[in-house]
Amino acid sequence: MVLRIVVIKDDRPIDQFVVTGNKTSIGRKSECDISIKDPAISGNHAEIQAVKDRFVIQDLGSTNGIHIGGRKVMQYVLKDGDLISIGEHQMRVALTEGELGEKARLQKAAREKAADTTLDDDKTQISVSSGEGHLMVLNGKQAGEQIALNQALTTVGEPGVQVAAISKRPQGHFIIHVDGGKDKDRVPLVNGEPTGFKSRKLEPGDKIEVADIKMEYIA
């Protein structure tokens, strides 16, 4: 298994790490493998241990602890999609088999998590809505198809060109820029307006454009 950690601040991804080796240190100190400059994070805050095909995060006696799913934990076996709260930051967990690329990871997740899934070889994952909100594709070969938003985080777009993420929260669904490909400043459009680099709450009927894929948000 390959573990990737995406560090998030104010709903914006700011860094990404691929975890290698048996132990990975997390903390404020610059010598930590995952160094996060946050006064609410201890110098040596936590570590991730590789145990066979699992990854276990362990608190190292930090001041503010680590929280997953709103619950403080001392030791926890990481799962794909977990969101770890640490200080004023968050860390998104992505687990893949072998050296799968980002596109293959999305395809694998779609096969496992969606009851009825279709994959576009050139674009993004398309899956049938579960009644918890979805995106309706408006253009291209997959016009009329739906992207289910029943996961905590759903990635849309085309890897290497432009990618955005839709996060599911108690308040609704929020869209956030992830990657603009060669154009780092390219951000998603909602109703023709750039979202910027902060998350934006979606409203029913909003028209979204990511990597030239046009979609409508339906709650």
Secondary structure, 3 states (H helix, E strand, C coil): CEEEEEEEECCEEEEEEEECCCEEEEECCCCCCEECCCCCCCCCCEEEEEECCEEEEEECCCCCCEEECCEEECEEECCCCCEEEECCEEEEEEEECCCCCHHHHHHHHHHHHCCCEEECCCCCEEECCCCCCEEEECCCCCCCCEEECCCCEEEEEECCCEEEEEEEECCEEEEEEEECCCCCCCCCEECCEECCCCCEECCCCCEEEECCEEEEEEC
